[in-house]
């Protein structure tokens, strides 16, 4: 299994994660830090791949 931290804006690979523990730690960091918007984890394997992404957003509504 190869797991990469990828910048979704330009497809650049920022890091390769070696273990599942590294991946879990990275996902926790991505979830906590709004500055990481646009980063995702991509897993490549023989049978295809999978994508784990995070997106932060705020919705403001005007109350009547």
C-alpha positions as CSV (number, residue, x, y, z in Angstrom):
1,X,0.0,0.0,0.0
2,X,1.2,3.5,-0.9
3,X,-0.4,6.4,0.8
4,X,0.4,10.0,-0.3
5,X,-0.5,13.4,1.0
6,X,-1.5,15.4,-2.1
7,X,-2.2,19.0,-2.8
8,X,-5.6,18.9,-4.6
9,X,-5.1,22.3,-6.2
10,X,-2.2,21.2,-8.4
11,X,-1.8,17.4,-7.8
12,X,1.6,17.8,-6.1
13,X,2.7,14.9,-3.8
14,X,3.8,16.5,-0.6
15,X,4.6,13.4,1.4
16,X,4.5,9.6,1.4
17,X,3.1,8.0,4.5
18,X,4.7,4.7,5.6
19,X,2.3,3.3,8.1
20,X,-1.3,3.2,9.0
21,X,-0.5,5.1,12.2
22,X,1.1,7.9,10.1
23,X,-2.0,8.1,8.0
24,X,-4.3,8.3,11.1
25,X,-2.1,11.1,12.6
26,X,-2.2,13.0,9.3
27,X,-5.9,12.7,9.0
28,X,-6.3,14.1,12.5
29,X,-4.0,17.0,11.6
30,X,-6.0,17.7,8.4
31,X,-9.3,17.7,10.4
32,X,-8.0,20.2,13.0
33,X,-6.2,22.8,10.8
34,X,-8.3,24.9,8.4
35,X,-5.0,25.8,6.6
36,X,-4.9,22.3,5.2
37,X,-8.0,22.8,3.0
38,X,-7.2,21.4,-0.4
39,X,-5.0,18.6,0.9
40,X,-6.1,15.0,0.7
41,X,-4.8,11.5,1.3
42,X,-4.6,9.2,-1.8
43,X,-4.0,5.4,-1.5
44,X,-2.6,3.6,-4.5
45,X,-2.7,-0.2,-4.7
46,X,-2.9,-2.9,-7.3
47,X,-6.7,-3.0,-7.6
48,X,-7.2,0.7,-8.0
49,X,-7.1,3.4,-5.4
50,X,-9.1,5.4,-2.9
51,X,-9.3,9.0,-1.8
52,X,-9.8,10.5,1.6
53,X,-10.4,14.2,1.5
54,X,-11.4,17.0,3.9
55,X,-13.2,20.2,3.2
56,X,-13.9,23.0,5.7
57,X,-16.6,25.5,5.1
58,X,-18.7,28.0,7.0
59,X,-22.3,28.8,6.0
60,X,-23.7,32.1,7.2
61,X,-27.5,32.7,7.1
62,X,-29.3,36.0,7.8
63,X,-32.0,35.6,10.3
64,X,-35.3,37.3,9.6
